[in-house]
Amino acid sequence: MNIPRFLLMLAVAAPMQCLLAQNNATVAEKLPPASIEIRAKDAPATATPWQLPKPGDPFYDAEQEALVKDTEHTHVARIYERGVFVGYKTVTGGPLPKELAQELRSQFTPNSQLPTDAVELSSSEPADKSDYFQEQPKERPANVPANCVPVRVFQGKTFLGWTYMAKEAVATLHQPD
């Protein structure tokens, strides 16, 4: 086999491999805006598929719904499987980022004495350094909303690492008592 023919076959096969790895995720007009269907070739599992989630639904999350609607700053989409809403995901294009931020629901203690790029983790929270970036990220992870800023996290005098937090939340934690 000559080299140009091999390169042509490789150029055609590589995109096909990426398509197969996407778990048959599709976007179609039948879906609500900012929604993705996985396993789209399978028949819907309900008589009324692709209904928008409402408060009280099993996977409904008001914060995630707000992010879905903020298309200028986020890439959060509703995910449907066989016509049934199953949750939310941050959608990225191209190769997956090397580093994604994980969402934490930690409690923080207001402390106006800390620098503006630092926050204090509540003493009642478990301090696990593996939950935080050990160095300040050079680039914002793909799944972090634009209104979040990098901050150093301390518990007492112990530095745990870096995380991203909404600017408003950081400002609230720095207000004088």
VMD Tcl script that draws the C-alpha trace (Angstrom):
set ca {
  {0.00 0.00 0.00}
  {1.46 3.35 -0.92}
  {1.72 6.14 1.67}
  {-0.77 8.65 0.07}
  {-3.54 6.01 -0.09}
  {-2.87 5.03 3.55}
  {-3.07 8.69 4.65}
  {-6.34 9.13 2.75}
  {-7.85 6.05 4.44}
  {-6.66 7.30 7.83}
  {-8.14 10.75 7.19}
  {-11.53 9.18 6.41}
  {-11.46 6.64 9.28}
  {-10.43 9.02 12.09}
  {-13.61 11.18 12.04}
  {-15.76 8.02 11.87}
  {-14.13 6.74 15.06}
  {-15.03 10.01 16.82}
  {-18.65 9.72 15.68}
  {-18.91 6.19 17.04}
  {-17.50 7.24 20.41}
  {-20.23 9.82 21.02}
  {-22.86 7.34 22.26}
  {-25.20 8.29 19.40}
  {-25.81 11.79 20.78}
  {-27.93 13.87 18.43}
  {-29.65 17.22 18.23}
  {-32.97 17.36 16.38}
  {-35.82 19.78 15.84}
  {-38.15 17.57 17.89}
  {-36.07 18.32 21.01}
  {-36.52 21.40 23.20}
  {-33.81 24.09 22.70}
  {-30.43 23.35 24.34}
  {-31.18 19.62 24.49}
  {-29.43 16.46 23.32}
  {-30.85 12.99 22.75}
  {-28.69 9.95 23.46}
  {-29.59 6.58 21.98}
  {-31.74 8.50 19.49}
  {-32.18 5.48 17.23}
  {-34.09 3.63 19.99}
  {-37.85 4.09 20.23}
  {-39.09 6.59 22.85}
  {-39.83 5.04 26.23}
  {-42.90 7.23 26.85}
  {-46.01 8.33 25.00}
  {-45.10 11.99 25.60}
  {-41.35 12.24 24.86}
  {-39.09 15.27 25.19}
  {-41.07 17.14 27.83}
  {-39.26 20.01 29.54}
  {-38.38 19.21 33.14}
  {-40.46 20.93 35.84}
  {-39.92 21.52 39.56}
  {-40.65 18.27 41.33}
  {-39.43 16.07 38.47}
  {-36.80 13.52 39.59}
  {-33.82 15.13 37.84}
  {-34.97 18.78 37.81}
  {-32.40 21.27 39.11}
  {-33.30 24.99 39.10}
  {-29.63 26.08 39.03}
  {-28.89 23.85 36.03}
  {-32.04 25.10 34.25}
  {-30.77 28.67 34.69}
  {-27.42 27.64 33.18}
  {-29.19 25.98 30.24}
  {-30.89 29.29 29.50}
  {-27.63 31.29 29.84}
  {-26.24 30.18 26.48}
  {-23.99 33.23 26.26}
  {-21.87 32.08 29.22}
  {-22.40 28.33 29.59}
  {-22.69 25.15 27.55}
  {-25.11 23.26 29.78}
  {-27.69 21.15 27.95}
  {-30.65 19.00 28.94}
  {-30.03 15.32 28.21}
  {-32.81 13.00 27.03}
  {-32.56 9.25 26.61}
  {-35.27 7.59 24.54}
  {-37.40 10.73 24.96}
  {-37.10 10.84 28.77}
  {-35.26 13.68 30.54}
  {-32.32 12.18 32.47}
  {-30.30 15.21 33.62}
  {-27.91 17.96 32.61}
  {-24.41 17.91 31.16}
  {-21.86 20.48 30.09}
  {-21.40 20.13 26.36}
  {-18.00 20.72 24.81}
  {-16.79 20.45 21.25}
  {-13.62 18.93 19.97}
  {-11.39 16.71 22.06}
  {-12.27 16.45 25.73}
  {-10.39 18.89 27.94}
  {-7.57 17.41 29.95}
  {-8.85 18.91 33.16}
  {-12.44 19.42 34.25}
  {-13.60 20.96 37.49}
  {-15.76 18.80 39.72}
  {-18.75 20.40 41.37}
  {-18.51 20.61 45.14}
  {-21.27 21.64 47.51}
  {-19.06 22.72 50.39}
  {-19.83 25.21 53.14}
  {-17.56 28.23 53.49}
  {-17.03 30.58 56.43}
  {-17.20 34.35 55.89}
  {-13.78 35.89 56.57}
  {-13.15 39.52 55.63}
  {-9.50 39.20 56.75}
  {-8.56 36.94 53.84}
  {-7.24 38.34 50.54}
  {-9.93 38.74 47.87}
  {-8.68 35.65 45.99}
  {-9.02 33.36 49.02}
  {-11.92 31.72 50.87}
  {-12.17 29.67 54.04}
  {-13.72 26.21 54.07}
  {-15.94 25.64 57.10}
  {-14.24 23.72 59.92}
  {-17.14 21.24 59.85}
  {-16.36 20.25 56.23}
  {-13.96 17.39 55.50}
  {-10.71 18.80 54.08}
  {-9.68 16.69 51.11}
  {-6.90 18.24 49.02}
  {-7.75 15.93 46.13}
  {-11.01 17.91 45.68}
  {-9.02 21.00 44.63}
  {-6.54 22.02 41.94}
  {-3.11 22.00 43.57}
  {-1.86 24.78 41.29}
  {-3.82 27.73 39.96}
  {-5.26 26.56 36.63}
  {-3.73 28.40 33.68}
  {-6.98 28.08 31.72}
  {-10.58 27.92 32.89}
  {-11.85 24.31 32.69}
  {-14.49 23.86 29.99}
  {-17.28 23.15 32.44}
  {-16.78 26.24 34.64}
  {-19.29 29.09 34.05}
  {-17.90 32.49 33.02}
  {-19.11 34.17 36.23}
  {-16.72 32.03 38.33}
  {-13.25 33.11 39.39}
  {-10.31 31.06 40.69}
  {-9.85 31.30 44.46}
  {-7.47 29.76 46.97}
  {-9.17 27.56 49.56}
  {-7.97 27.45 53.15}
  {-9.25 25.60 56.19}
  {-7.89 27.54 59.10}
  {-4.27 28.20 58.11}
  {-4.00 25.08 55.91}
  {-3.96 25.68 52.15}
  {-6.10 23.03 50.41}
  {-5.82 24.18 46.80}
  {-7.66 26.19 44.15}
  {-11.29 26.11 43.11}
  {-13.67 28.22 41.04}
  {-16.46 30.11 42.74}
  {-19.07 32.62 41.58}
  {-17.77 36.20 41.94}
  {-20.85 37.15 43.95}
  {-20.28 34.31 46.44}
  {-16.64 35.34 46.92}
  {-17.70 38.95 47.53}
  {-20.30 37.81 50.08}
  {-17.69 35.78 51.98}
  {-15.46 38.89 52.24}
  {-18.05 41.33 53.61}
  {-17.14 42.74 57.01}
  {-19.12 41.31 59.94}
}
mol new
graphics top color blue
foreach p $ca { graphics top sphere $p radius 0.5 }
foreach p [lrange $ca 0 end-1] q [lrange $ca 1 end] { graphics top cylinder $p $q radius 0.2 }
display resetview
